[in-house]
């Protein structure tokens, strides 16, 4: 029993070390991780974030936002990971939204976290953005107009006291995760506001 518990603790320690270890660029511009001897893929492919083109549904407003004609919403073009290069928990997301509103990002102080239902409207199985994480290559199903987006986003909705809903664009499903603490859950935010 003790040896099994020790193995679980050792694996957990290794994963925490890997999670917090930097992924650095080597001399040819590819990512390299010191913990696992270069086997870990970069979180997104190296290079500039490629932004997709306008479509019947989405248009880049050229002010850091995207209009969604179908849902009558304005979304921030770049998610918090694209901006900050780090995951944020739900509690930190509240501060991120507050900062956007204080700065009147794109001329508005009405930014908010989307509901899980609003996040679900961005899921599109026919669209693919490549997203690499550790040893896996994933397909994020969101319109390429948002660039190399992350997989998972916080919603505004709490679940019980210590949890909040998020949405996973690889699986196309909502999930529940802890709001605070060191656990970041690979989760970021994409702020939204109504278009009226």
VOGU-3710 file (C-alpha; in Angstrom, 3 decimals, decimal comma):
1> xxxxxxxxxx> 0,000/0,000/0,000  2,790/2,416/0,963  4,800/1,715/-2,199  1,737/2,391/-4,381  1,118/5,676/-2,598  4,793/6,622/-2,960  4,597/5,954/-6,720  1,547/8,224/-7,011  3,328/10,964/-5,030  6,469/10,589/-7,195
11> xxxxxxxxxx> 4,469/10,802/-10,419  2,561/13,823/-9,118  5,854/15,536/-8,171  7,274/14,859/-11,617  4,178/16,268/-13,308  4,232/19,396/-11,128  7,912/19,900/-11,992  7,156/19,441/-15,682  4,182/21,769/-15,510  6,241/24,546/-13,947
21> xxxxxxxxxx> 9,412/23,965/-15,967  10,176/26,450/-18,723  9,978/25,462/-22,354  12,828/27,309/-24,054  13,855/27,877/-27,650  16,889/26,038/-28,982  19,228/27,358/-31,694  16,922/26,408/-34,576  13,840/28,041/-33,083  12,125/24,856/-31,933
31> xxxxxxxxxx> 10,950/24,440/-28,363  13,017/22,390/-25,939  12,180/21,330/-22,430  14,954/20,712/-19,905  12,927/18,291/-17,725  12,128/15,661/-20,359  15,181/16,024/-22,588  13,518/17,852/-25,426  10,545/15,539/-25,872  7,857/18,040/-24,924
41> xxxxxxxxxx> 6,160/19,893/-27,754  5,639/23,622/-27,538  2,214/24,756/-26,340  1,595/26,204/-29,760  3,795/25,959/-32,817  6,664/28,471/-32,766  6,299/31,707/-34,665  3,713/34,397/-35,067  0,101/33,683/-34,233  -1,590/33,242/-37,593
51> xxxxxxxxxx> -4,973/34,932/-37,715  -7,584/33,461/-40,036  -9,642/35,385/-42,552  -13,097/36,918/-42,275  -16,085/34,715/-43,103  -19,871/35,047/-43,365  -20,055/34,545/-39,610  -16,954/36,335/-38,242  -15,095/39,545/-39,115  -11,933/40,997/-37,633
61> xxxxxxxxxx> -12,780/44,531/-36,438  -9,063/45,505/-36,637  -9,194/46,780/-33,044  -8,355/43,534/-31,245  -11,907/42,196/-31,495  -13,980/39,899/-33,693  -17,674/40,359/-34,432  -19,869/37,266/-34,479  -22,766/38,167/-36,775  -24,663/34,964/-36,005
71> xxxxxxxxxx> -24,719/35,371/-32,216  -24,530/39,195/-32,151  -21,444/39,172/-29,910  -18,078/40,901/-29,918  -15,229/38,595/-28,843  -11,682/39,579/-27,986  -9,454/38,339/-30,797  -6,561/37,034/-28,680  -7,199/34,894/-25,608  -5,457/35,509/-22,294
81> xxxxxxxxxx> -2,768/32,876/-23,045  -1,961/34,516/-26,369  -1,532/37,793/-24,469  0,071/36,695/-21,176  1,757/33,393/-22,144  0,403/31,735/-19,000  -2,668/29,873/-17,779  -4,975/31,664/-15,366  -7,413/30,323/-12,824  -11,011/31,497/-12,534
91> xxxxxxxxxx> -10,230/33,941/-9,721  -7,433/35,548/-11,788  -9,831/35,731/-14,734  -12,004/38,172/-12,758  -9,042/40,555/-12,479  -8,238/40,155/-16,180  -11,801/41,199/-17,077  -11,649/44,110/-14,634  -8,423/45,347/-16,277  -9,990/45,177/-19,754
101> xxxxxxxxxx> -12,910/47,291/-18,546  -10,731/49,822/-16,707  -8,623/50,280/-19,863  -11,794/50,423/-22,003  -10,319/47,845/-24,346  -11,476/48,510/-27,933  -13,533/51,426/-26,597  -15,740/49,384/-24,263  -16,074/48,814/-20,521  -18,689/46,043/-20,910
111> xxxxxxxxxx> -16,347/43,036/-21,213  -17,261/39,920/-19,261  -16,628/36,215/-19,046  -18,935/34,324/-21,409  -21,433/31,743/-20,233  -20,713/28,109/-21,062  -23,563/28,304/-23,583  -21,922/31,282/-25,315  -18,596/29,442/-25,386  -20,344/26,452/-26,959
121> xxxxxxxxxx> -21,464/28,652/-29,878  -17,799/29,039/-30,933  -17,274/25,266/-31,141  -17,235/24,161/-34,784  -16,219/20,567/-35,557  -15,455/21,560/-39,168  -12,794/24,115/-38,088  -9,347/23,111/-36,867  -6,577/25,006/-35,116  -3,530/22,859/-34,254
131> xxxxxxxxxx> -2,591/22,946/-30,544  0,374/21,062/-29,105  0,711/20,177/-25,440  3,520/18,031/-24,050  3,550/14,841/-26,145  0,208/15,369/-27,801  -0,892/17,100/-30,979  -4,485/18,252/-30,673  -7,149/19,767/-32,870  -8,968/22,722/-31,340
141> xxxxxxxxxx> -12,326/23,167/-33,080  -12,679/26,940/-33,234  -12,643/29,322/-36,179  -9,070/30,141/-37,282  -9,906/33,859/-37,146  -8,936/33,566/-33,452  -5,410/32,361/-34,292  -3,603/29,621/-32,376  -6,124/29,436/-29,585  -5,880/27,378/-26,432
151> xxxxxxxxxx> -8,084/24,361/-25,842  -9,991/25,324/-22,735  -11,813/28,462/-21,583  -13,394/29,657/-18,355  -17,050/30,603/-18,291  -18,740/33,035/-15,913  -20,699/30,249/-14,233  -19,855/28,781/-10,844  -20,530/25,207/-9,825  -20,996/24,869/-6,087
161> xxxxxxxxxx> -18,619/27,059/-4,066  -15,125/26,116/-5,236  -15,665/25,194/-8,879  -16,536/26,884/-12,159  -17,565/25,714/-15,600  -15,203/25,782/-18,532  -15,483/24,681/-22,161  -13,113/22,330/-24,015  -12,750/22,993/-27,770  -11,007/19,693/-28,431
171> xxxxxxxxxx> -13,939/17,615/-27,171  -16,677/20,190/-27,629  -17,952/19,805/-24,076  -18,241/21,851/-20,884  -16,335/20,685/-17,797  -15,937/21,697/-14,147  -12,630/22,769/-12,592  -11,429/24,377/-9,360  -11,692/28,171/-9,326  -8,506/29,019/-7,491
181> xxxxxxxxxx> -5,170/27,884/-6,187  -2,106/26,819/-8,124  -4,076/24,549/-10,459  -4,519/26,450/-13,717  -6,260/23,622/-15,615  -4,760/24,688/-18,971  -7,551/27,215/-18,933  -7,648/30,759/-20,281  -10,323/33,296/-21,106  -11,730/34,981/-24,163
191> xxxxxx> -13,771/37,982/-23,063  -17,050/38,826/-24,765  -19,669/41,563/-24,865  -22,970/42,070/-26,647  -22,667/43,803/-30,024  -25,463/46,341/-29,481
//
